[in-house]
Amino acid sequence: MAGAGRTPNPFPGGGRIYRHPRSGMPWSRAYTVYVPYGLRRTTRAPLVMALHGCNQSAQDFAAITRFNQLADRHQFLVVYPEQSRINNGQVCWNWPQPQHQKRYGGEPAALAGIVQRMLADRTRWRVDPTRVYAVGLSAGGTMAMTLGATYPDVFAAVGAHSAPPYRSASSATQAISAMQGRRLTPPPPPPHEARVLPPTVLFQGSLDGTVWPANAQKIADQWLSHHQAAGFGAARLGGPREVRRPLARPWTKTSARGYSVRRWSAGRDRLLEVWLVDGLGHAWSGGAADFAFSDRRGPRATTEIWRFLSRHALG
């Protein structure tokens, strides 16, 4: 495709899509923008950057998560960047490589650049610059946390599903150990590198054999350590408060999954949530049926993640 343009919508949802091909720059990425049905061009709207997992496409991720349908209901924009096999053979985001773990370089800079281009485009939409969020699955989840750590002035909050922590590996070999929860919890970035890690919501399956469940606690430990190192001591955080919903009884193969949620708050602001879903493997909780990496029986991760993200704004 020679340039960006409006195309028929192959994604779920009643809105419009605009496809943008990658440019000739080494770290540029193609991306698709979803404009929800009924959104006026002049209305300032939140933006969710949705990052697919390995061996997925942006269209797969849109279908599994149903972010577009939720966007129609709540009137926010969604942008789906797309990894290419040129840059990764399994179309994973390159989160374990040091050049993709920092500001002003690699994929974080490319993805933040997509946001900047969307902010500058005022002919087709108006992005609210204080309400930009990143969310992803697996490798996409770690990249979402990387964006939050490296561009806290751009992303007001982030969500990660089934992901190892930020900076938990610096090579492909270390990535396997990190995904298995075998590496030490990585230290938080120094406070001078970022204001503070943004509010974060995590989803993790208790039977995930790809990204082991221990990673959820490691991410929480990293987040809490960073806030303490940045001067936002634990004394200012209430929690964790835990909510538990047991597995439906009597149990059947289609029963809703049980889960637990731990929440840390400062006053009325929820700053960290960790969802652990009973019996869930490496799949999006509450996703669409008949897709890989999707499990419709769990709590609706898309709904709960948006509920968390939408509470936060920069400034």
C-alpha positions in Angstrom: 0.0 0.0 0.0 1.5 3.3 -1.0 0.0 5.4 1.8 -2.4 5.5 4.7 -6.1 5.5 3.9 -9.5 4.5 5.0 -10.4 0.9 4.1 -13.3 -1.4 4.7 -13.3 -2.7 8.2 -12.3 -6.4 8.6 -12.1 -6.0 12.3 -15.1 -6.4 14.7 -16.9 -3.2 15.6 -19.0 -0.7 13.8 -16.4 2.0 13.4 -13.8 2.9 10.7 -10.2 1.8 10.3 -7.2 3.6 8.8 -4.1 1.5 7.8 -0.7 3.0 7.9 2.2 1.1 6.3 5.7 1.1 7.7 8.1 3.7 6.4 11.6 3.1 5.3 13.1 3.8 8.7 14.7 0.8 10.4 12.4 0.6 13.4 9.2 1.9 11.9 6.1 -0.3 12.3 2.9 -0.5 10.3 -0.2 0.3 12.4 -4.0 0.3 12.1 -6.2 2.9 13.8 -9.8 2.1 14.9 -12.1 5.0 15.2 -15.2 4.0 17.1 -18.7 4.3 15.7 -20.3 7.7 16.5 -17.1 9.5 17.6 -17.1 13.1 16.3 -13.9 14.2 14.7 -13.7 17.2 17.0 -14.2 15.2 20.2 -11.1 14.7 22.4 -10.9 11.0 22.9 -8.6 8.6 24.9 -6.3 6.4 22.9 -5.4 2.8 23.7 -2.3 1.3 22.0 -3.0 -2.5 21.8 0.1 -4.7 21.3 -0.3 -8.2 20.0 1.6 -11.2 21.3 4.0 -13.6 19.4 2.6 -15.4 16.4 -0.3 -13.0 16.3 -1.4 -10.2 14.0 -3.0 -6.9 14.9 -6.3 -8.2 13.5 -6.0 -11.4 15.6 -5.5 -9.3 18.7 -8.5 -7.1 17.9 -10.7 -10.1 17.3 -9.6 -11.9 20.5 -9.8 -8.9 22.9 -12.8 -7.1 21.3 -11.3 -3.8 22.1 -13.2 -2.3 19.1 -16.6 -3.2 20.5 -15.6 -1.7 23.9 -14.3 1.4 22.1 -17.7 1.8 20.4 -19.3 1.7 23.8 -16.9 4.0 25.6 -15.8 6.2 22.7 -12.0 5.8 22.7 -9.6 5.3 19.8 -7.5 2.1 19.4 -4.2 1.8 17.6 -2.8 -1.6 16.7 0.9 -1.5 15.8 2.1 -4.6 13.9 5.4 -6.3 14.3 6.9 -7.8 11.1 8.8 -11.0 10.4 11.7 -8.9 9.1 12.3 -7.7 12.6 11.3 -10.8 14.5 10.8 -14.3 13.0 7.9 -15.0 15.4 6.5 -11.5 15.1 7.3 -10.9 18.8 8.1 -7.5 20.1 11.8 -7.5 20.9 11.5 -6.8 24.6 14.6 -8.8 25.8 17.1 -6.8 23.7 18.7 -3.8 25.5 18.3 -1.6 22.5 14.6 -2.0 22.8 14.4 -1.2 26.6 15.2 2.5 26.6 13.9 5.8 25.6 14.9 7.4 22.3 15.7 4.0 20.7 14.4 0.9 19.0 10.8 -0.2 19.3 9.8 2.0 22.3 10.8 5.1 20.3 9.0 3.8 17.2 5.8 3.1 19.2 5.9 6.4 21.0 6.3 8.0 17.6 3.1 6.4 16.4 1.3 8.2 19.3 3.0 11.5 18.4 1.8 11.1 14.8 -1.7 10.5 16.0 -1.6 13.5 18.3 -0.5 15.6 15.4 -3.3 14.4 13.1 -6.3 16.7 13.8 -8.1 16.1 10.5 -9.5 12.6 11.4 -9.6 12.6 15.2 -8.6 14.4 18.3 -6.5 12.4 20.8 -6.6 13.5 24.4 -2.9 13.7 25.2 -3.5 13.2 28.9 -5.3 9.9 28.4 -3.0 7.7 26.3 -2.6 4.1 27.4 -0.7 0.9 26.4 -1.8 -2.7 26.8 -0.5 -6.0 25.4 -0.4 -9.7 25.6 2.8 -11.7 26.4 5.6 -10.0 24.5 3.2 -7.2 23.8 2.5 -6.9 27.5 6.2 -6.5 28.4 6.5 -3.9 25.6 3.5 -2.1 27.1 5.3 -2.0 30.5 8.5 -0.9 28.7 6.6 2.0 27.1 5.3 3.0 30.6 8.8 2.9 32.0 10.5 4.8 29.2 7.7 7.2 28.3 5.8 8.0 31.5 5.2 11.5 30.1 3.2 9.9 27.2 1.4 6.9 28.7 -0.9 7.6 31.6 -1.4 3.9 32.6 -0.5 0.5 31.2 -2.0 -3.0 31.2 -0.2 -6.3 30.7 -1.5 -9.9 30.3 0.7 -12.9 30.8 4.0 -11.0 30.6 7.4 -11.1 32.2 8.7 -7.9 33.9 10.4 -5.0 32.2 14.2 -5.5 31.8 13.9 -9.1 33.0 16.2 -10.2 30.2 18.9 -8.9 28.0 19.1 -11.7 25.4 17.0 -14.4 23.8 18.5 -17.0 26.1 17.6 -15.0 29.2 14.1 -14.4 27.9 13.3 -18.1 28.3 14.5 -18.0 32.0 12.6 -14.8 32.6 9.4 -16.2 31.2 9.8 -19.2 33.5 10.2 -16.9 36.5 13.7 -18.2 37.1 15.5 -14.8 37.1 15.7 -12.4 40.0 13.2 -9.6 40.0 14.9 -6.9 38.0 15.7 -3.7 39.8 13.5 -0.7 38.9 14.9 1.9 36.6 16.6 4.8 38.6 14.1 7.5 39.5 15.9 10.0 37.3 15.2 7.9 34.2 11.5 8.2 34.7 9.2 10.2 36.9 7.6 7.1 38.2 6.2 3.9 36.7 2.6 4.6 35.7 -0.4 2.9 37.2 -0.4 -0.7 36.1 -3.0 -3.5 35.8 -1.8 -7.1 35.3 -3.6 -10.3 34.3 -2.0 -13.7 34.7 -3.2 -17.3 34.4 -2.5 -19.7 37.2 -1.7 -22.5 34.8 0.3 -20.6 32.2 3.1 -22.8 31.0 4.6 -20.2 28.7 4.9 -17.2 31.0 4.8 -18.7 34.5 2.5 -17.3 37.1 5.5 -16.1 39.3 6.0 -13.3 36.9 2.9 -11.4 38.1 4.4 -11.1 41.6 7.8 -10.1 40.2 6.2 -7.3 38.2 4.3 -6.1 41.3 7.5 -6.2 43.3 9.3 -4.2 40.7 6.5 -1.6 40.5 6.4 -1.2 44.3 10.2 -1.0 44.6 10.3 1.7 42.0 7.7 3.8 43.7 9.6 3.5 47.0 12.9 4.4 45.3 11.3 7.4 43.6 10.1 8.8 46.9 6.6 7.4 46.7 7.0 5.3 49.8 5.0 2.3 50.6 3.4 4.2 53.5 1.5 6.2 50.9 0.0 3.1 49.4 -2.9 1.3 50.9 -3.1 -2.4 50.4 -2.9 -4.9 49.0 -6.6 -5.5 49.4 -7.7 -8.8 47.9 -11.0 -9.8 46.4 -11.6 -13.5 45.7 -14.2 -15.2 43.5 -14.1 -19.0 43.6 -14.6 -21.3 40.7 -18.3 -21.8 39.9 -19.8 -24.9 41.5 -20.7 -27.5 40.4 -17.8 -27.4 38.0 -18.2 -28.1 34.3 -15.9 -27.6 31.3 -17.7 -24.4 30.6 -17.9 -23.0 34.1 -16.7 -19.5 34.7 -13.1 -19.4 36.1 -12.4 -18.2 39.6 -9.9 -15.5 40.2 -8.3 -13.3 42.9 -7.6 -9.5 42.6 -5.1 -7.6 44.7 -5.2 -3.8 44.6 -2.9 -1.1 45.9 -4.3 2.4 46.2 -3.3 5.9 47.3 -6.5 7.5 48.6 -9.1 6.8 46.0 -6.7 6.2 43.2 -6.0 2.5 42.3 -2.4 2.4 41.2 -1.7 -1.3 40.9 -4.0 -4.3 40.3 -2.9 -7.9 39.9 -5.5 -10.5 38.6 -4.7 -14.2 39.0 -7.2 -16.3 37.0 -7.7 -19.9 38.2 -6.8 -22.6 35.6 -6.0 -20.1 32.8 -3.2 -21.0 30.4 -1.4 -18.6 28.1 -4.5 -17.0 26.8 -6.4 -13.7 27.0 -9.0 -14.0 29.8 -12.6 -13.6 28.7 -11.5 -13.5 25.0 -13.5 -14.4 21.9 -14.2 -18.1 21.3 -12.4 -20.2 18.7 -9.1 -18.3 18.6 -5.6 -19.3 19.7 -4.3 -17.5 22.8 -7.9 -16.8 23.9 -10.1 -18.2 26.7 -13.7 -17.1 26.9 -14.3 -18.6 30.4 -12.3 -16.2 32.5 -13.2 -12.7 33.7 -13.3 -10.2 30.8 -9.7 -8.8 30.8 -10.6 -6.2 28.2 -13.4 -4.7 30.3 -11.4 -4.8 33.5 -8.3 -3.4 32.0 -10.2 -0.5 30.4 -12.0 0.1 33.7 -8.6 0.5 35.4 -6.9 2.5 32.6 -9.8 5.0 32.2 -9.4 6.1 35.9 -6.1 7.7 35.1 -4.8 10.8 33.3 -1.5 12.6 33.1 -1.0 15.6 35.2 
